């Protein structure tokens, strides 16, 4: 009888781990489904729409909700939080140069919808 108690505890703890794994998998699946329903399209100068994941360029999307919740004063201030983006002040008042991964600011495209 003493040997059955640790075995029962082991079985119950294993069962609870399996159930928690199933619940966490179900939660992760539902959140993945939510993300996949929102498709982001990329439209560039060739005027053809393509999926964000199929685009050959690196694209960072900042949604409207993030911009509204931000306390930054300008778009450039929001962009400086992205890795690889460097913002420098220009000699003209209020103008900033935006560089991505060391590329010149003339090679950077920022689209605002």
Residue pairs with C-beta under 8 A, 6 or more apart in sequence:
39 51
39 52
40 51
40 52
40 61
41 49
41 50
41 51
41 52
42 49
42 50
42 51
42 52
42 55
42 59
43 49
44 109
52 59
52 61
60 82
62 78
62 79
66 78
67 75
67 78
70 77
70 78
72 78
74 96
75 110
75 112
76 87
76 96
76 98
77 87
79 85
79 87
79 98
79 110
80 86
80 87
84 100
84 101
85 98
85 99
85 100
86 98
86 99
86 100
86 102
87 96
87 97
87 98
87 99
88 96
88 97
88 99
89 95
89 96
89 97
90 96
90 97
97 105
98 105
98 108
98 110
99 105
99 108
100 107
100 108
